[in-house]
Amino acid sequence: MNRLPICGGKTRAKIREDTELKKYPLFCPKCKQETLIDVKNLQINIIKEPDALDADDRVIIGTS
């Protein structure tokens, strides 16, 4: 893999024909973003997961 799927920047990760990755956190030193990817048979699939909850969206469970 020579280019990142999001920004097109170069990556240091190398993928061979027999490489298989699941939920691999690929980090871009240029744009400082991390992307989860799956790789199989030289095919890269970007994993889109729901964003983490914001501080305002958190549910606090406690005893009353």
DSSP file (Angstrom, degrees, kcal/mol; ACC not computed):
  #  RESIDUE AA STRUCTURE BP1 BP2  ACC     N-H-->O    O-->H-N    N-H-->O    O-->H-N    TCO  KAPPA ALPHA  PHI   PSI    X-CA   Y-CA   Z-CA
    1    1 A M              0   0    0      0, 0.0    10,-0.2     0, 0.0     3,-0.1   0.000 360.0 360.0 360.0 124.9    0.0    0.0    0.0
    2    2 A N        +     0   0    0      1,-0.2     9,-0.9     8,-0.1     2,-0.3   0.708 360.0  42.9-104.5 -27.0    1.5    3.3   -1.0
    3    3 A R  B    S-A   10   0A   0      7,-0.2     7,-0.2     3,-0.0    -1,-0.2  -0.924  78.3-116.6-127.5 147.6   -1.3    5.7   -0.3
    4    4 A L     >  -     0   0    0      5,-2.9     4,-1.0    -2,-0.3    -2,-0.0  -0.555  23.7-130.7 -78.1 144.4   -3.8    6.3    2.4
    5    5 A P  T  4 S+     0   0    0      0, 0.0    -1,-0.1     0, 0.0    41,-0.1   0.763  99.0  41.4 -69.8 -24.2   -7.4    5.8    1.4
    6    6 A I  T  4 S+     0   0    0      3,-0.1    40,-0.0    27,-0.1    -3,-0.0   0.953 131.5  11.8 -88.8 -58.4   -8.7    9.1    3.0
    7    7 A C  T  4 S-     0   0    0      2,-0.1     3,-0.1     3,-0.0    -1,-0.0   0.581  91.1-122.6-102.1 -10.7   -6.1   11.8    2.3
    8    8 A G     <  +     0   0    0     -4,-1.0     3,-0.1     1,-0.2     2,-0.0   0.533  61.6 144.9  81.5   5.1   -3.9   10.1   -0.3
    9    9 A G        -     0   0    0     -6,-0.1    -5,-2.9     1,-0.1    -1,-0.2  -0.272  56.6 -91.4 -72.5 163.3   -0.8   10.6    1.8
   10   10 A K  B     -A    3   0A   0     -7,-0.2     2,-0.3    -3,-0.1    20,-0.2  -0.441  39.9-155.9 -75.4 149.3    2.0    8.1    1.9
   11   11 A T        -     0   0    0     -9,-0.9    17,-0.1   -10,-0.2    15,-0.0  -0.871  20.6-142.0-122.4 157.7    2.0    5.3    4.5
   12   12 A R  S    S+     0   0    0     -2,-0.3     2,-0.2     2,-0.1    -1,-0.1   0.546  71.9 105.5 -92.6  -9.8    4.7    3.2    6.0
   13   13 A A        -     0   0    0    -11,-0.0     2,-0.4     1,-0.0    -2,-0.2  -0.504  57.0-155.9 -74.0 137.2    2.6    0.1    6.1
   14   14 A K        -     0   0    0     -2,-0.2     2,-0.5   -12,-0.0   -12,-0.1  -0.946   4.8-163.3-116.2 136.6    3.4   -2.5    3.5
   15   15 A I        -     0   0    0     -2,-0.4     2,-0.2     4,-0.0    -2,-0.0  -0.973   3.1-163.1-122.9 128.3    0.9   -5.1    2.3
   16   16 A R    >   -     0   0    0     -2,-0.5     3,-1.5     1,-0.1    26,-0.4  -0.486  39.5 -97.3 -98.8 174.5    1.8   -8.2    0.4
   17   17 A E  T 3  S+     0   0    0      1,-0.3    24,-0.3    -2,-0.2    25,-0.2   0.816 125.0  46.2 -61.9 -30.7   -0.5  -10.5   -1.6
   18   18 A D  T 3  S+     0   0    0     23,-0.1     2,-0.3    22,-0.1    -1,-0.3   0.284  85.9 119.8 -97.4  11.1   -0.9  -12.9    1.4
   19   19 A T    <   -     0   0    0     -3,-1.5    22,-0.5     2,-0.0    23,-0.5  -0.590  38.6-175.9 -78.5 134.2   -1.6  -10.1    4.0
   20   20 A E        +     0   0    0     -2,-0.3     2,-0.4    20,-0.2    20,-0.2  -0.996   4.2 176.3-130.5 127.4   -4.9  -10.2    5.8
   21   21 A L  E     -B   39   0B   0     18,-2.2    18,-2.1    -2,-0.4     2,-0.4  -0.976  12.3-164.5-130.0 143.2   -5.9   -7.5    8.3
   22   22 A K  E    S-     0   0B   0     -2,-0.4    16,-0.2    16,-0.2    -2,-0.0  -0.994  77.3 -13.2-129.4 126.8   -9.2   -7.0   10.2
   23   23 A K  E    S+     0   0B   0     -2,-0.4    15,-0.2     1,-0.2    -1,-0.1   0.896  83.1 178.1  51.2  47.8  -10.0   -3.7   11.9
   24   24 A Y  E     -B   37   0B   0     13,-2.8    13,-2.0    -3,-0.1     2,-1.1  -0.698  28.8-132.4 -82.6 124.5   -6.4   -2.4   11.4
   25   25 A P  E     -B   36   0B   0      0, 0.0     2,-0.6     0, 0.0    11,-0.2  -0.660  23.9-166.0 -81.5 100.3   -5.9    1.1   12.7
   26   26 A L  E     -B   35   0B   0      9,-3.1     9,-2.7    -2,-1.1     2,-0.4  -0.780   6.0-158.2 -90.2 118.3   -4.0    2.8    9.9
   27   27 A F  E     -B   34   0B   0     -2,-0.6     7,-0.2     7,-0.2     3,-0.1  -0.812   7.6-149.2-103.8 136.4   -2.6    6.2   11.1
   28   28 A C     >  -     0   0    0      5,-2.5     4,-1.5    -2,-0.4     5,-0.4  -0.910   3.2-164.1-103.2 115.7   -1.6    9.1    8.8
   29   29 A P  T  4 S+     0   0    0      0, 0.0    -1,-0.1     0, 0.0   -18,-0.1   0.721  88.4  55.6 -70.1 -18.3    1.3   11.1   10.1
   30   30 A K  T  4 S+     0   0    0    -20,-0.2    -2,-0.0     1,-0.1    -3,-0.0   0.959 123.1  19.0 -78.0 -54.3    0.4   13.9    7.6
   31   31 A C  T  4 S-     0   0    0      2,-0.1    -1,-0.1     0, 0.0     3,-0.1   0.464  97.2-129.1 -99.3  -1.8   -3.3   14.6    8.5
   32   32 A K     <  +     0   0    0     -4,-1.5     2,-0.3     1,-0.2    -5,-0.0   0.779  61.6 134.8  61.7  30.3   -3.1   13.0   12.0
   33   33 A Q        -     0   0    0     -5,-0.4    -5,-2.5     2,-0.0     2,-0.4  -0.826  45.9-146.3-109.4 150.7   -6.2   10.8   11.3
   34   34 A E  E     -B   27   0B   0     -2,-0.3     2,-0.4    -7,-0.2    -7,-0.2  -0.957  14.9-171.7-115.4 134.4   -6.7    7.1   12.1
   35   35 A T  E     -B   26   0B   0     -9,-2.7    -9,-3.1    -2,-0.4     2,-0.4  -0.986  19.5-133.8-127.1 132.6   -8.8    4.9    9.8
   36   36 A L  E     +B   25   0B   0     11,-0.5    11,-2.9    -2,-0.4     2,-0.3  -0.726  33.7 178.4 -84.4 132.5   -9.8    1.4   10.5
   37   37 A I  E     -BC  24  46B   0    -13,-2.0   -13,-2.8    -2,-0.4     2,-0.4  -0.938  26.0-148.4-133.0 155.8   -9.3   -0.9    7.4
   38   38 A D  E     - C   0  45B   0      7,-2.5     7,-2.8    -2,-0.3     2,-0.4  -0.959  19.3-167.3-114.7 140.8   -9.7   -4.5    6.4
   39   39 A V  E     +BC  21  44B   0    -18,-2.1   -18,-2.2    -2,-0.4     2,-0.3  -0.997  18.1 152.2-133.5 131.2   -7.3   -6.0    3.9
   40   40 A K  E >  S- C   0  43B   0      3,-1.7     3,-1.8    -2,-0.4   -20,-0.2  -0.924  73.1  -1.1-155.8 132.2   -7.6   -9.2    2.0
   41   41 A N  T 3  S-     0   0    0    -22,-0.5   -24,-0.1   -24,-0.3   -23,-0.1   0.880 128.2 -59.8  54.2  42.5   -6.2  -10.2   -1.5
   42   42 A L  T 3  S+     0   0    0    -23,-0.5     2,-0.5   -26,-0.4    -1,-0.3   0.596 108.5 129.1  62.7  13.3   -4.8   -6.7   -1.8
   43   43 A Q  E <   -C   40   0B   0     -3,-1.8    -3,-1.7     2,-0.0     2,-0.5  -0.881  46.6-153.9 -99.3 125.8   -8.3   -5.2   -1.5
   44   44 A I  E     -C   39   0B   0     -2,-0.5     2,-0.5    -5,-0.2    -5,-0.2  -0.877  10.1-172.3-103.8 126.0   -8.6   -2.4    1.1
   45   45 A N  E     -C   38   0B   0     -7,-2.8    -7,-2.5    -2,-0.5     2,-0.4  -0.976  18.1-137.6-118.1 127.4  -12.0   -1.8    2.7
   46   46 A I  E     -C   37   0B   0     -2,-0.5     2,-0.6    -9,-0.2    -9,-0.2  -0.698  16.3-139.8 -83.5 131.0  -12.5    1.2    4.9
   47   47 A I        -     0   0    0    -11,-2.9     2,-0.7    -2,-0.4   -11,-0.5  -0.817  11.4-159.6 -94.0 123.4  -14.5    0.4    8.1
   48   48 A K        +     0   0    0     -2,-0.6   -13,-0.0   -13,-0.1     3,-0.0  -0.906  16.0 177.9-105.7 111.2  -17.0    3.1    9.0
   49   49 A E        -     0   0    0     -2,-0.7     3,-0.1     1,-0.1   -13,-0.0  -0.795  38.3 -91.9-109.6 153.7  -18.0    2.8   12.6
   50   50 A P        -     0   0    0      0, 0.0     3,-0.1     0, 0.0    -1,-0.1  -0.341  50.8-103.0 -62.4 144.9  -20.4    5.1   14.5
   51   51 A D        -     0   0    0      1,-0.1     3,-0.1    -3,-0.0    -3,-0.0  -0.268  41.0 -96.3 -65.4 154.2  -18.6    8.0   16.2
   52   52 A A        -     0   0    0      1,-0.1    -1,-0.1    -3,-0.1     2,-0.1  -0.309  51.8 -87.7 -65.8 155.9  -18.1    7.8   20.0
   53   53 A L        -     0   0    0     -3,-0.1    -1,-0.1     1,-0.1     2,-0.1  -0.402  40.9-125.1 -66.9 140.1  -20.6    9.6   22.1
   54   54 A D    >>  -     0   0    0     -2,-0.1     3,-1.0     1,-0.1     4,-0.6  -0.349  31.0-101.3 -74.8 166.6  -20.0   13.3   22.8
   55   55 A A  G >4 S+     0   0    0      1,-0.3     3,-0.7     2,-0.2    -1,-0.1   0.853 124.5  52.6 -59.3 -35.2  -19.9   14.4   26.4
   56   56 A D  G 34 S+     0   0    0      1,-0.2    -1,-0.3     3,-0.0    -3,-0.0   0.717 107.1  53.0 -73.9 -20.4  -23.4   15.8   26.1
   57   57 A D  G <4 S+     0   0    0     -3,-1.0    -1,-0.2     2,-0.1    -2,-0.2   0.500  81.8 115.7 -93.2  -5.2  -24.7   12.4   24.8
   58   58 A R    <<  -     0   0    0     -3,-0.7     2,-0.5    -4,-0.6    -3,-0.0  -0.347  58.9-139.1 -69.6 145.4  -23.4   10.3   27.6
   59   59 A V        -     0   0    0     -2,-0.0     2,-0.6     2,-0.0    -1,-0.1  -0.917  11.6-152.3-105.1 124.9  -25.9    8.5   29.8
   60   60 A I        -     0   0    0     -2,-0.5     2,-0.5     2,-0.0    -2,-0.0  -0.871   8.9-166.5-101.7 122.9  -25.0    8.5   33.5
   61   61 A I        +     0   0    0     -2,-0.6     2,-0.3     2,-0.0    -2,-0.0  -0.935  24.6 143.3-110.6 123.9  -26.4    5.5   35.4
   62   62 A G        -     0   0    0     -2,-0.5     2,-0.4     0, 0.0    -2,-0.0  -0.905  50.6 -87.6-149.2 175.4  -26.3    5.8   39.2
   63   63 A T              0   0    0     -2,-0.3    -2,-0.0     1,-0.1     0, 0.0  -0.720 360.0 360.0 -91.6 141.8  -28.1    4.9   42.3
   64   64 A S              0   0    0     -2,-0.4    -1,-0.1     0, 0.0     0, 0.0   0.389 360.0 360.0-112.4 360.0  -30.8    7.3   43.6
